[in-house]
Amino acid sequence: MSQLELAARLPRLRARAARDAIVGALGYSQRWAERSLAAAAAARFEALVAEEIREGIRPGLLFEARDALGLGMRGFARSALGRRLRRLRPAQILARGAKARPFDALVRARDGRSVAVVVRPMPTGEARLDIYRALRIAIERAGGSSVLTALLLVDPLTGASQSMRLDEIARLQRGSTAA
């Protein structure tokens, strides 16, 4: 595999490492320190690279991707969303990781609502509607709006987030099929 093909795989691995670091820090305020979050993401990234890219990669590509990941995680920890997620207590985390599938985490909000958290890089345009459709199907499988009332989409690489009520997702789906 060429170095260009390997370099094309690095953003996906960076996003996965960032997601794992963010989800792993939920409910543990000490893990939200800028250095801690960046170190957890960097360690996970290096493990993923070692696991998936066996033939070796140029150190410059690896260091550049790892440094960009660390910078992004430090920025995410300083962001308003990072501060909100840091305030979550262990009792508010209903499930995370494999136990929360197909979401990344299930969280109880202050008002008692259950919120599904999805940490993924978000595409734009029609590809985003496909993600909404897949999430709506997953929510219905999980018990629908009687169990979950909202969805929080977090882009770990840009720090952007979007909070949506389930009825908004249904409206977006109806709008995309009507056109």
C-alpha positions as CSV (number, residue, x, y, z in Angstrom):
1,M,0.0,0.0,0.0
2,S,1.4,3.4,-0.9
3,Q,2.1,6.2,1.6
4,L,-0.7,8.2,-0.1
5,E,-3.2,5.5,0.5
6,L,-2.0,5.2,4.1
7,A,-2.3,9.0,4.6
8,A,-5.9,8.8,3.3
9,R,-6.8,6.4,6.1
10,L,-5.4,8.6,8.9
11,P,-8.4,11.0,9.2
12,R,-10.7,8.0,9.8
13,L,-8.3,6.6,12.5
14,R,-8.0,10.1,14.0
15,A,-11.8,10.4,14.2
16,R,-12.1,7.0,15.8
17,A,-9.4,7.8,18.4
18,A,-11.0,11.1,19.2
19,R,-14.4,9.4,19.6
20,D,-13.0,6.8,21.9
21,A,-11.2,9.4,24.1
22,I,-14.4,11.6,24.4
23,V,-16.7,8.6,25.2
24,G,-14.1,7.2,27.6
25,A,-14.0,10.5,29.5
26,L,-17.7,10.9,30.0
27,G,-18.6,10.9,33.7
28,Y,-14.9,11.4,34.8
29,S,-14.2,15.1,35.1
30,Q,-10.5,14.5,35.7
31,R,-10.1,12.9,32.2
32,W,-11.4,16.2,30.6
33,A,-8.2,18.1,31.4
34,E,-6.7,19.3,28.0
35,R,-3.6,17.2,28.4
36,S,-5.5,14.1,29.6
37,L,-7.9,14.1,26.7
38,A,-5.2,14.8,24.2
39,A,-3.0,12.0,25.6
40,A,-5.8,9.5,25.6
41,A,-6.7,10.3,22.0
42,A,-3.0,10.1,21.0
43,A,-2.5,6.7,22.7
44,R,-5.6,5.3,21.1
45,F,-4.6,6.7,17.7
46,E,-1.2,5.1,17.8
47,A,-2.7,1.8,18.8
48,L,-5.2,2.0,15.9
49,V,-2.4,2.8,13.5
50,A,-0.2,-0.1,14.8
51,E,-3.2,-2.4,14.5
52,E,-4.4,-1.4,11.0
53,I,-1.3,-0.3,9.2
54,R,1.2,-3.1,9.5
55,E,3.5,-2.3,6.7
56,G,4.7,0.9,8.2
57,I,4.0,4.6,7.6
58,R,6.3,7.6,7.2
59,P,7.0,9.1,10.6
60,G,6.2,12.6,9.3
61,L,2.7,11.6,8.3
62,L,2.1,9.9,11.7
63,F,3.5,12.8,13.8
64,E,1.5,15.3,11.8
65,A,-1.8,13.4,12.2
66,R,-1.1,12.8,15.9
67,D,-0.2,16.4,16.6
68,A,-3.4,17.6,14.8
69,L,-5.4,15.2,16.9
70,G,-3.8,16.5,20.1
71,L,-4.5,20.1,19.1
72,G,-8.1,19.2,18.2
73,M,-8.6,17.4,21.5
74,R,-7.2,20.3,23.6
75,G,-9.5,22.7,21.7
76,F,-12.5,20.4,22.2
77,A,-11.7,20.2,26.0
78,R,-11.8,24.1,26.1
79,S,-15.0,24.4,24.1
80,A,-18.4,25.1,25.6
81,L,-19.5,21.6,24.7
82,G,-16.4,20.1,26.3
83,R,-17.2,22.0,29.5
84,R,-20.8,20.8,29.5
85,L,-19.7,17.2,28.9
86,R,-17.1,17.5,31.7
87,R,-19.9,18.4,34.2
88,L,-21.6,15.0,33.6
89,R,-21.5,12.8,36.7
90,P,-21.1,9.0,36.6
91,A,-24.8,8.6,37.7
92,Q,-25.9,10.5,34.6
93,I,-24.2,8.1,32.2
94,L,-26.7,5.4,31.5
95,A,-24.5,3.5,29.0
96,R,-21.4,4.0,26.9
97,G,-19.4,2.2,24.2
98,A,-20.6,-1.3,23.4
99,K,-23.5,-1.1,25.9
100,A,-24.9,1.9,24.2
101,R,-24.8,0.7,20.7
102,P,-25.7,1.9,18.1
103,F,-25.0,5.2,19.8
104,D,-21.7,6.1,21.6
105,A,-23.4,6.9,24.9
106,L,-26.8,7.3,26.6
107,V,-27.0,10.1,29.0
108,R,-29.6,11.4,31.4
109,A,-30.0,15.1,31.2
110,R,-30.7,17.4,34.2
111,D,-34.4,17.4,33.4
112,G,-34.6,13.6,33.4
113,R,-34.7,13.1,29.6
114,S,-32.5,10.4,28.0
115,V,-30.2,11.7,25.3
116,A,-28.3,9.6,22.8
117,V,-24.8,10.9,22.1
118,V,-23.2,10.2,18.8
119,V,-19.6,11.2,18.3
120,R,-18.7,11.1,14.5
121,P,-17.4,13.4,11.9
122,M,-20.5,14.8,10.2
123,P,-20.6,15.1,6.4
124,T,-22.6,17.8,4.7
125,G,-25.5,17.7,2.3
126,E,-27.3,14.5,1.4
127,A,-24.8,12.3,3.2
128,R,-25.9,14.0,6.4
129,L,-29.6,13.0,5.7
130,D,-28.5,9.4,5.3
131,I,-26.9,9.6,8.8
132,Y,-30.1,11.1,10.2
133,R,-32.1,8.3,8.6
134,A,-29.9,5.6,10.1
135,L,-30.0,7.2,13.5
136,R,-33.8,7.5,13.4
137,I,-34.0,3.8,12.6
138,A,-31.7,3.0,15.5
139,I,-33.7,5.1,17.8
140,E,-36.9,3.3,16.8
141,R,-35.2,0.0,17.5
142,A,-34.1,1.2,20.9
143,G,-37.6,1.9,21.9
144,G,-38.5,5.1,20.1
145,S,-39.3,8.5,21.7
146,S,-40.7,6.9,24.8
147,V,-37.1,5.9,25.8
148,L,-35.0,8.6,24.0
149,T,-36.1,12.2,23.6
150,A,-33.1,13.8,21.9
151,L,-29.9,13.2,20.0
152,L,-26.6,15.0,20.4
153,L,-24.3,14.8,17.4
154,V,-20.7,15.7,18.1
155,D,-18.0,16.1,15.5
156,P,-14.8,15.3,17.4
157,L,-12.5,16.8,14.8
158,T,-14.1,20.2,14.5
159,G,-15.8,20.4,17.8
160,A,-19.1,21.2,16.1
161,S,-22.3,19.8,17.7
162,Q,-25.9,19.6,16.9
163,S,-28.7,18.7,19.4
164,M,-31.9,17.5,17.9
165,R,-35.2,16.3,19.2
166,L,-36.6,13.2,17.7
167,D,-39.5,15.0,16.1
168,E,-36.9,17.2,14.3
169,I,-35.2,14.1,12.8
170,A,-38.6,12.8,11.5
171,R,-39.3,16.2,10.0
172,L,-36.0,16.3,8.2
173,Q,-36.7,12.8,6.8
174,R,-40.1,13.8,5.6
175,G,-38.6,16.9,3.9
176,S,-36.0,14.8,2.1
177,T,-38.5,12.4,0.7
178,A,-40.9,15.1,-0.3
179,A,-38.4,16.7,-2.7
